[in-house]
Amino acid sequence: MTNKTNMARLTVLGACVALLGAGPCLAQAQTDQQIQSTVDAAIKPILQTQGVPGMAVAVTVNGKPHYFNYGVASKESVQAVTENTLFEIGSVSKTFTATLGAYAIATGKLSLSDKASQVLPDLRGSAFDNVSVLQLGTYTAGGLPLQFPDEADHADKMLGYFKQWKPVYAAGTHRQYSNPSIGLFGYLAAHNLGVPFDEAMTNTLLPKLGLTHTFLRVPPDQMSVYAQGYDKNDKPVRVDPGALDSEAYGVKTSTADMIRYVQANLKPASLEKPLQQAIATTHTGYYTVGDMTQGLGWERYSYPISLDKLLGGNSTPMAMEAHKVQWLTPPQPEPESVLINKTGSTGGFGAYVAFVPAKDIGIVILANKNYPIPERIKAAHQILSALAK
């Protein structure tokens, strides 16, 4: 133990004795140390076995954030990861899109029962005459693919693709996880809010959530803290723009902002009423597929949840294959004890977010490599299980 560490502990201890007595402060210091040990035990092996250059982890326990940073934001600059390092969060972006859409609903600008072509007249006469806003937001439009085809993956070609798209299934019968599906949901929400999606997100939703370090387009003065991503061959890569990229996978943010976002989802009472209502809408269960209950953006599980069930709900088949759905009629508000989560990946980044409202705990794991999702789930489950004790 260093002299510097000893002096710091003596300073804290002295303050505790003078103000409150030593007991609570020592207990808190021990708790912090336990959290550090728990996170280290789960995360450090991933850095080694998966070759991840850098990871930023944040947990919230009873409203208090804790930050844990590992490795480098860039192998070239060797800049250390901090809680302010910007990471691409991939499909975790969908939860922001869902919240914006739910905000449009809470403010009377949109309805989940609206047909897509009612909201956007350009889609009239297409399959979207029979697809609702809710079905788009929950991946049940009828088989929209995971990604846009290459020839349609441009902003100016996106509507043309939707106009000619033919469903594989009847709307509302199957879940097919899809960027175009929730992307169009976000596009329609912004349309009815009367501004482009990026503007609605940047000027309305993010400020209302208190997020000051979250971006769809990283500004020049923040590029120095934007982590370099690395693909599976360790080649440097960052996300490319595409059709509805902002809506589906375009958010870049830090653990400092993301844990604040998790705290807003855990305890939304301090937010304005429409945003409280929006968060409740995203946590509502609309249908089930196996052990997973589909929310709006978020995905939900009964808690406590076994690791096997959580892995199954976040598995490759769930992302890549169609599944018949069992609708909840009426939709089910957030129960007392659930785990809510979302994974996200881009070519060079991997993210996972999970929280348990009944325990007031949550975790954010951000990395500048797209390492396997099961490794993220295992680490988060291990950490949250320890925090819940």
Secondary structure, DSSP 8 states (H G I E B T S, - for coil): --HHHHHHHHHHHHHHHHHT-HHHHHHHHHHHHHHHHHHHHHHHHHHHHHT-SEEEEEEEETTEEEEEEEEBS-TTT--B--TT-BEE-GGGHHHHHHHHHHHHHHTTS--TTSBHHHH-GGGTTSGGGG-BHHHHHTT-SS---SS--GGG-STTTHHHHHHH---SS-TTSEE---HHHHHHHHHHHHHHHTS-HHHHIIIIIHHHHT-SS-BSS--GGGGGGB--EE-TT--EE-----TTHHHHH--EE-HHHHHHHHHHHH-GGGS-HHHHHHHHHHHSEEEEETTEEE-SSSEEEESS--HHHHHHHTSHHHHHS-EE-EEEEEEE---SSEEEEEEEEETTEEEEEEEEGGGTEEEEEEESB---HHHHHHHHHHHHHHHT-
